C-alpha cells in the first residue's frame, strides 16, 4: 500500500470512529427531536462547517457548485437517500432488524469494490468482512425476533439503505477528481430536502436543555460533519475494501463509549464481538510481504 493510499485510508477511518459516537450523542438529545428535523439541523451544521473552511480559504465555495451530474446524484442520493429510507424503515419494522439489515453496507462495499478497475476481491477481504459482520451481529442483533413477513416493507427499505450507502461509497471512485469541498454543497442540499420532509410530516420540537443542544451540535460537527468529509476523501483515494471492513468497528466503538460513560455494562457478548471485529479487520488488512528473489550465484552471471 502506497503512502498516499495509506494516508487516505487513515483519514477515512476517522469517519468510522466518529460514527461510533452516534449512539452517545443521540442519547444526549433524549430522542425528543423528530428525525427529519434533526437531519436538517445536523446537515445544516455540516454545511456551515465546510463554509467556514471555504471562508478560511478566502472564498464562498461557489467554485465547488459546478460538479458533474453524477457527483451530485451520488452525493445527495447517498446522504439524503440513505437517511430517508432509514427513517422510513424505522416506522415499518423493529429497530433491531432495521439496524442489522442496513449494516450490510460494509460487506457490500467489500464485494462491490472488487468490480472497480484495478481492484480484486481477495479471500482475506471476504473472510475478514464476514467475521466482522458476525461481530456486528453479536452487538446489535440481540433481541431480534427474526424474519416476520408483516415487516417486509421495512426490511426492503433497510436493504435499500445498505445498497444506497455502499453504492455511493464505491461509485464515488468514478468521480474522485471532485474535491471533498463539494461535499459541503451536498450536505446543504440534504439539509434543505430534510427540512421539506420535516415541514410535510413532522411537528417542530426544539431542544430544551444544554445537554440536548450539545447532542445536536455534536452530531452536526462530528458524525455528520467531519465524518462525511473524511469518508469522502477516504473512499476516493484510500483502500476501499479495508475501509469497508473497518466500518464494522463503529458499533463496537459505540458500545465501548456507552460502557465508559456508564450508560451500558460490559459483558461476554461485547468481548466476543470485539474479538470478531478486530480479528476480521486484521485479516482483511493483512498484506503478505513480497517474496525476496535470491541473488544469482556469481558463476551464473
Residue, then its C-alpha position, 0 to 999 in steps of 0.5 A: x500500500x502506497x503512502x498516499x493510499x495509506x494516508x487516505x485510508x487513515x483519514x477515512x477511518x476517522x469517519x468510522x470512529x466518529x460514527x461510533x459516537x452516534x449512539x452517545x450523542x443521540x442519547x444526549x438529545x433524549x430522542x425528543x427531536x423528530x428525525x427529519x428535523x434533526x437531519x436538517x439541523x445536523x446537515x445544516x451544521x455540516x454545511x456551515x462547517x465546510x463554509x467556514x473552511x471555504x471562508x478560511x480559504x478566502x472564498x464562498x465555495x461557489x467554485x465547488x457548485x459546478x460538479x458533474x451530474x453524477x457527483x451530485x446524484x451520488x452525493x445527495x442520493x447517498x446522504x439524503x437517500x440513505x437517511x430517508x429510507x432509514x427513517x422510513x424503515x424505522x416506522x415499518x419494522x423493529x429497530x433491531x432488524x432495521x439496524x442489522x439489515x442496513x449494516x450490510x453496507x460494509x460487506x457490500x462495499x467489500x464485494x462491490x469494490x472488487x468490480x472497480x478497475x484495478x481492484x480484486x476481491x481477495x479471500x482475506x477481504x471476504x473472510x475478514x468482512x464476514x467475521x466482522x459482520x458476525x461481530x456486528x451481529x453479536x452487538x446489535x442483533x440481540x433481541x431480534x425476533x427474526x424474519x416476520x413477513x408483516x415487516x417486509x416493507x421495512x426490511x426492503x427499505x433497510x436493504x435499500x439503505x445498505x445498497x444506497x450507502x455502499x453504492x455511493x461509497x464505491x461509485x464515488x471512485x468514478x468521480x474522485x477528481x471532485x474535491x471533498x469541498x463539494x461535499x459541503x454543497x451536498x450536505x446543504x442540499x440534504x439539509x434543505x430536502x430534510x427540512x421539506x420532509x420535516x415541514x410535510x410530516x413532522x411537528x417542530x420540537x426544539x431542544x430544551x436543555x444544554x445537554x440536548x443542544x450539545x447532542x445536536x451540535x455534536x452530531x452536526x460537527x462530528x458524525x455528520x460533519x467531519x465524518x462525511x468529509x473524511x469518508x469522502x476523501x477516504x473512499x476516493x483515494x484510500x483502500x476501499x475494501x479495508x475501509x469497508x471492513x473497518x466500518x464494522x468497528x463503529x458499533x463496537x466503538x459505540x458500545x465501548x463509549x456507552x460502557x465508559x460513560x456508564x450508560x451500558x455494562x460490559x459483558x461476554x457478548x461485547x468481548x466476543x464481538x470485539x474479538x470478531x471485529x478486530x480479528x476480521x479487520x486484521x485479516x482483511x488488512x493483512x498484506x503478505x510481504x513480497x517474496x525476496x528473489x535470491x541473488x544469482x550465484x556469481x558463476x551464473x552471471 
